[in-house]
Amino acid sequence: MNNFDINNLVRDNVKVLKPYSSARDEFEDFDTANMVFLDANENPYQNGVNRYPDPQQLSVKAILAKSKGLNPKQILLGNGSDEVLDLLFRAFCEPKEDNVISLPPTYGMYGVLANINNVEHKEILLSESFQPRVEAILQAVTANTKIIFLCSPNNPTGNSFSTESVTTILEKFNGFVVIDEAYIDFSDKASWLAKLDQYPNLIITQTLSKAYGLAGIRLGICYGSAEVIAVLNKIKPPYNVNELTQQRALDRLKDQARINGEIASIIAQREALLQVLNKVSFVEKIYPTEANFILIKVDNANKRYDELIAKGIVIRNRTTQPLCENTLRLTVGTEEENKKLMEALTELK
């Protein structure tokens, strides 16, 4: 990386933007036990959620920062990872001018958000082994390329991208490299968080929806330099993470032993499922996985999808995705759920 400068990437209107200041932003005091709050036009009768939530989610960030070895100023929380990704578009991509790059087959929201924000979306297909084609990616970069999205472990393929490929992109691209680590807890590869201070253009997104089992509360996480997070804080909605979400996240994050146990169980169930899949006659290929799902190639994806639906099992048909003809994506469930899936697969002819 030669001349990375965040000021060259922030949209001009965002640079001069004065963010909305909520009542809770203006009053900052850790000793609030005896305070009377008459500043935010709230209903005064206590029911647990009558007050506005902490707009900066400081308690949740404190736990995450401690567990990840980061400063809370390097963390932004959002209403799911999709809001975090949308904020990146809105902060750094000028509509009708700039472009971003993603690597299909991958998470579809990168393209959707590009379209919503009227930003050109360039797609550079992964290789046949589902690895980034680094030379093709860098050749697609223009002066208006602001972000390259790397989902690793990737969805729907399940594999992680090579360290060498990611490093080359980080070092040769002067825009932001966003590594989506939604599935990192199921991988034996190290998170790129350890490299956050080394690369000022590195942004990492994670989520509590997968390994932490909190998909229903919608809490996405963005890790970046303090400068990047400061820009995103300027444009995020003041109360984008509600009180119930914050409290549920705090409760879950304090129970790391249980989380680790569930992750270990999912990985064990994944291995058991892989063993059965190796014996299913119509499974033509099982792709390597470091996620909580398995991508398989079958003889006829549409047929096998319908047969499993008839047996009461819902999986994901990915056959319409690039490089994914006749593939099915199987999420790893509980032992009981996986048993039903394995029985169904072995019954099919």
C-alpha positions as CSV (number, residue, x, y, z in Angstrom):
1,M,0.0,0.0,0.0
2,N,1.6,3.2,-1.1
3,N,-0.5,6.4,-0.6
4,F,-3.5,5.5,1.5
5,D,-5.3,8.6,2.9
6,I,-8.8,8.3,4.3
7,N,-9.4,11.9,3.4
8,N,-9.3,10.9,-0.3
9,L,-12.1,8.4,0.3
10,V,-14.6,10.2,2.5
11,R,-17.4,11.8,0.5
12,D,-17.2,15.6,0.5
13,N,-20.7,16.1,2.0
14,V,-19.7,13.7,4.8
15,K,-16.6,15.6,5.5
16,V,-18.5,18.8,6.3
17,L,-21.5,17.0,7.9
18,K,-22.5,18.0,11.4
19,P,-24.1,14.8,12.9
20,Y,-27.3,14.9,14.8
21,S,-26.7,15.3,18.5
22,S,-29.2,13.4,20.7
23,A,-30.0,14.1,24.3
24,R,-27.9,11.1,25.4
25,D,-25.0,12.2,23.3
26,E,-24.9,15.7,24.9
27,F,-25.0,14.3,28.5
28,E,-22.0,12.2,29.4
29,D,-21.7,11.1,33.0
30,F,-21.0,7.6,34.3
31,D,-22.6,8.3,37.7
32,T,-26.2,8.6,36.8
33,A,-27.9,6.7,39.7
34,N,-29.3,9.8,41.3
35,M,-29.9,11.9,38.2
36,V,-33.3,13.1,37.2
37,F,-33.6,12.8,33.4
38,L,-35.8,15.5,31.8
39,D,-33.8,16.1,28.7
40,A,-35.1,13.6,26.1
41,N,-38.9,13.9,26.2
42,E,-39.3,10.3,27.4
43,N,-42.1,8.7,29.3
44,P,-40.8,8.9,32.9
45,Y,-42.5,5.7,34.1
46,Q,-40.0,2.9,34.3
47,N,-40.7,-0.3,32.4
48,G,-37.2,-1.2,31.3
49,V,-37.4,0.4,27.9
50,N,-39.0,3.8,28.5
51,R,-35.6,5.5,28.2
52,Y,-33.6,5.9,24.9
53,P,-30.8,3.4,24.5
54,D,-27.1,4.3,24.7
55,P,-26.4,5.7,21.2
56,Q,-22.8,4.5,21.4
57,Q,-23.5,1.1,23.0
58,L,-20.6,1.6,25.3
59,S,-21.2,-1.5,27.5
60,V,-21.4,-3.8,24.6
61,K,-18.3,-2.3,23.0
62,A,-16.3,-2.6,26.2
63,I,-16.8,-6.4,26.3
64,L,-16.0,-6.7,22.6
65,A,-12.9,-4.5,22.9
66,K,-11.6,-6.5,25.8
67,S,-12.2,-9.9,24.1
68,K,-10.6,-8.7,20.8
69,G,-7.7,-6.7,22.3
70,L,-8.9,-3.4,20.7
71,N,-9.9,0.1,21.7
72,P,-13.7,0.7,21.8
73,K,-13.1,3.6,19.4
74,Q,-12.2,1.0,16.8
75,I,-15.7,-0.5,17.0
76,L,-19.1,0.4,15.4
77,L,-22.3,-1.5,16.1
78,G,-25.2,-1.7,13.6
79,N,-28.6,-3.0,13.1
80,G,-27.2,-6.2,11.6
81,S,-24.1,-6.3,9.4
82,D,-26.3,-5.0,6.5
83,E,-26.6,-1.6,8.2
84,V,-22.8,-1.6,8.8
85,L,-22.2,-2.3,5.1
86,D,-24.7,0.3,4.0
87,L,-23.0,2.9,6.2
88,L,-19.7,2.2,4.4
89,F,-21.4,2.9,1.0
90,R,-22.9,6.1,2.3
91,A,-19.7,7.4,3.9
92,F,-17.2,6.6,1.1
93,C,-19.0,6.0,-2.2
94,E,-20.2,8.9,-4.3
95,P,-23.4,7.9,-6.2
96,K,-23.1,7.7,-10.0
97,E,-19.3,8.2,-9.7
98,D,-17.7,5.5,-7.6
99,N,-17.5,1.7,-7.8
100,V,-17.0,-1.3,-5.6
101,I,-15.8,-4.8,-6.3
102,S,-17.1,-8.1,-5.0
103,L,-16.1,-11.7,-5.8
104,P,-19.0,-14.0,-6.8
105,P,-20.2,-16.4,-5.8
106,T,-20.5,-14.5,-2.5
107,Y,-22.9,-12.7,-0.2
108,G,-25.6,-11.0,-2.3
109,M,-26.1,-7.9,-0.2
110,Y,-22.9,-6.3,-1.5
111,G,-24.6,-5.9,-4.9
112,V,-28.0,-5.0,-3.5
113,L,-26.5,-2.2,-1.4
114,A,-24.5,-1.0,-4.4
115,N,-27.7,-0.7,-6.4
116,I,-29.6,1.0,-3.5
117,N,-26.8,3.6,-3.2
118,N,-26.4,4.0,-7.0
119,V,-22.8,2.8,-7.0
120,E,-21.4,0.8,-9.8
121,H,-20.9,-2.8,-8.7
122,K,-18.0,-4.7,-10.5
123,E,-18.0,-8.5,-10.1
124,I,-14.8,-10.5,-10.5
125,L,-15.5,-14.2,-10.4
126,L,-13.5,-16.4,-8.0
127,S,-11.4,-19.1,-9.5
128,E,-12.6,-22.6,-9.9
129,S,-11.2,-23.4,-6.5
130,F,-13.1,-20.4,-5.1
131,Q,-10.0,-18.2,-4.5
132,P,-9.6,-14.5,-5.4
133,R,-8.1,-13.9,-8.8
134,V,-5.9,-11.2,-7.5
135,E,-4.5,-10.0,-10.9
136,A,-8.0,-9.6,-12.4
137,I,-9.2,-7.8,-9.3
138,L,-6.4,-5.3,-9.3
139,Q,-6.8,-4.8,-13.1
140,A,-10.5,-3.9,-12.5
141,V,-9.6,-1.1,-10.0
142,T,-10.0,2.4,-11.2
143,A,-9.5,5.8,-9.6
144,N,-13.1,5.6,-8.5
145,T,-12.9,2.2,-6.9
146,K,-13.6,2.7,-3.2
147,I,-14.1,-0.7,-1.7
148,I,-13.3,-4.3,-2.4
149,F,-15.4,-6.8,-0.5
150,L,-13.9,-10.1,0.6
151,C,-16.1,-12.6,2.4
152,S,-13.8,-15.1,4.2
153,P,-14.9,-17.7,5.1
154,N,-17.0,-17.1,2.0
155,N,-20.8,-17.6,1.6
156,P,-21.9,-19.9,-0.1
157,T,-18.7,-21.7,-0.7
158,G,-17.5,-22.1,2.9
159,N,-13.8,-21.7,2.3
160,S,-11.4,-19.0,3.5
161,F,-9.3,-17.0,1.2
162,S,-5.5,-17.4,1.2
163,T,-3.5,-15.1,3.3
164,E,-1.2,-14.3,0.4
165,S,-4.1,-13.2,-1.8
166,V,-5.7,-11.0,0.9
167,T,-2.3,-9.5,1.8
168,T,-1.6,-8.6,-1.8
169,I,-4.9,-6.9,-2.2
170,L,-4.4,-4.9,1.0
171,E,-1.0,-3.8,0.0
172,K,-1.7,-2.9,-3.6
173,F,-5.1,-1.3,-3.3
174,N,-5.4,2.2,-1.9
175,G,-9.1,2.0,-1.2
176,F,-10.8,0.0,1.6
177,V,-10.7,-3.7,1.8
178,V,-13.7,-5.0,3.8
179,I,-13.3,-8.5,5.1
180,D,-16.6,-10.0,6.0
181,E,-15.9,-12.5,8.8
182,A,-19.4,-13.6,9.6
183,Y,-18.3,-17.2,9.8
184,I,-14.8,-16.8,11.3
185,D,-15.7,-18.5,14.6
186,F,-16.2,-21.8,12.8
187,S,-12.7,-21.6,11.1
188,D,-9.3,-22.6,12.4
189,K,-7.9,-19.6,10.6
190,A,-7.0,-16.5,12.6
191,S,-9.2,-13.4,12.2
192,W,-7.7,-10.5,10.3
193,L,-8.3,-8.4,13.4
194,A,-4.7,-9.0,14.4
195,K,-3.7,-7.0,11.3
196,L,-6.0,-4.0,11.9
197,D,-3.3,-1.6,13.1
198,Q,-1.0,-2.7,10.3
199,Y,-3.3,-1.8,7.5
200,P,-5.2,1.5,7.7
201,N,-7.4,0.5,4.8
202,L,-8.6,-2.7,6.4
203,I,-12.1,-2.9,7.7
204,I,-13.6,-6.1,9.3
205,T,-17.2,-6.9,9.8
206,Q,-18.5,-9.6,12.1
207,T,-21.8,-10.5,13.5
208,L,-23.6,-12.1,16.5
209,S,-26.0,-13.9,14.2
210,K,-24.0,-17.0,13.5
211,A,-21.7,-18.4,16.2
212,Y,-23.3,-16.4,18.9
213,G,-26.8,-17.5,18.0
214,L,-28.4,-14.0,18.1
215,A,-29.7,-13.6,14.5
216,G,-33.0,-12.4,15.9
217,I,-31.6,-9.3,17.7
218,R,-29.8,-8.0,14.6
219,L,-26.4,-6.9,15.8
220,G,-23.6,-6.4,13.4
221,I,-20.1,-5.3,14.2
222,C,-17.5,-3.2,12.3
223,Y,-13.9,-3.0,13.3
224,G,-11.6,-0.5,11.8
225,S,-9.2,2.4,12.6
226,A,-10.5,5.0,14.9
227,E,-10.6,7.4,12.0
228,V,-12.8,5.1,10.0
229,I,-15.2,4.5,12.9
230,A,-15.4,8.3,13.6
231,V,-16.6,8.9,10.0
232,L,-19.2,6.1,10.3
233,N,-20.4,7.5,13.6
234,K,-21.1,10.8,11.9
235,I,-23.7,9.3,9.6
236,K,-25.3,6.4,11.6
237,P,-28.8,6.9,13.0
238,P,-28.5,8.1,16.7
239,Y,-30.3,5.1,18.2
240,N,-29.6,2.4,15.6
241,V,-29.2,-0.4,18.2
242,N,-32.2,-0.7,20.5
243,E,-32.1,-1.3,24.3
244,L,-33.4,-4.9,24.0
245,T,-30.7,-5.8,21.5
246,Q,-28.0,-4.3,23.7
247,Q,-29.2,-6.1,26.8
248,R,-29.5,-9.4,25.1
249,A,-26.1,-9.0,23.5
250,L,-24.5,-8.2,26.9
251,D,-26.1,-11.3,28.5
252,R,-24.8,-13.5,25.7
253,L,-21.3,-12.1,25.5
254,K,-20.8,-12.7,29.3
255,D,-21.4,-16.4,28.7
256,Q,-18.4,-17.2,26.5
257,A,-18.1,-20.8,27.8
258,R,-21.5,-21.7,26.6
259,I,-20.8,-20.0,23.2
260,N,-17.6,-22.0,22.8
261,G,-19.5,-25.2,23.6
262,E,-22.1,-24.5,21.0
263,I,-19.4,-23.7,18.4
264,A,-17.6,-27.0,19.2
265,S,-20.8,-28.9,18.9
266,I,-21.6,-27.3,15.5
267,I,-18.1,-28.2,14.2
268,A,-18.5,-31.8,15.5
269,Q,-21.9,-32.1,13.8
270,R,-20.4,-30.6,10.6
271,E,-17.8,-33.4,10.6
272,A,-20.4,-36.1,11.2
273,L,-22.5,-34.7,8.3
274,L,-19.5,-34.7,6.0
275,Q,-18.9,-38.4,6.7
276,V,-22.5,-39.2,5.6
277,L,-22.3,-37.0,2.6
278,N,-19.3,-38.9,1.3
279,K,-21.6,-42.0,1.1
280,V,-24.6,-40.4,-0.7
281,S,-24.6,-41.6,-4.3
282,F,-25.9,-38.4,-5.9
283,V,-23.4,-36.1,-4.2
284,E,-20.8,-35.4,-6.8
285,K,-18.5,-33.1,-4.9
286,I,-18.2,-31.8,-1.3
287,Y,-16.5,-28.4,-1.1
288,P,-14.1,-27.7,1.8
289,T,-15.8,-25.7,4.5
290,E,-14.7,-23.5,7.4
291,A,-18.2,-22.3,8.2
292,N,-21.4,-23.7,9.8
293,F,-22.6,-24.9,6.4
294,I,-21.5,-27.2,3.7
295,L,-21.8,-26.7,-0.1
296,I,-22.3,-29.8,-2.1
297,K,-22.6,-30.5,-5.9
298,V,-25.3,-33.0,-6.8
299,D,-26.6,-34.6,-10.0
300,N,-29.7,-32.3,-10.1
301,A,-30.0,-29.6,-7.5
302,N,-33.6,-28.6,-8.3
303,K,-34.8,-32.2,-8.0
304,R,-32.9,-32.9,-4.8
305,Y,-34.1,-29.6,-3.3
306,D,-37.7,-30.6,-4.0
307,E,-37.3,-34.1,-2.6
308,L,-35.9,-32.7,0.7
309,I,-38.7,-30.2,0.9
310,A,-41.2,-33.1,0.6
311,K,-39.5,-34.7,3.6
312,G,-39.9,-31.5,5.6
313,I,-36.3,-30.3,5.3
314,V,-35.5,-26.9,4.0
315,I,-32.0,-26.2,2.6
316,R,-30.7,-23.6,0.1
317,N,-30.5,-24.2,-3.6
318,R,-27.5,-22.2,-4.9
319,T,-27.6,-23.5,-8.5
320,T,-28.3,-20.1,-10.0
321,Q,-25.1,-18.6,-8.5
322,P,-21.9,-18.2,-10.6
323,L,-19.7,-21.3,-10.5
324,C,-22.4,-23.1,-8.4
325,E,-24.4,-25.1,-10.9
326,N,-26.3,-28.0,-9.3
327,T,-25.1,-27.0,-5.8
328,L,-27.0,-27.1,-2.5
329,R,-26.0,-25.4,0.7
330,L,-26.7,-27.3,4.0
331,T,-26.6,-25.4,7.3
332,V,-25.4,-27.5,10.2
333,G,-28.2,-27.9,12.7
334,T,-28.6,-29.7,16.0
335,E,-27.7,-33.4,16.4
336,E,-31.4,-34.2,16.0
337,E,-31.9,-32.0,13.0
338,N,-28.8,-33.4,11.3
339,K,-29.9,-36.9,12.0
340,K,-33.2,-36.2,10.1
341,L,-31.2,-34.6,7.2
342,M,-28.8,-37.6,7.0
343,E,-31.6,-40.1,7.1
344,A,-33.4,-38.2,4.3
345,L,-30.3,-38.0,2.1
346,T,-29.6,-41.8,2.5
347,E,-33.2,-42.6,1.6
348,L,-33.1,-40.7,-1.7
349,K,-32.1,-42.6,-4.8
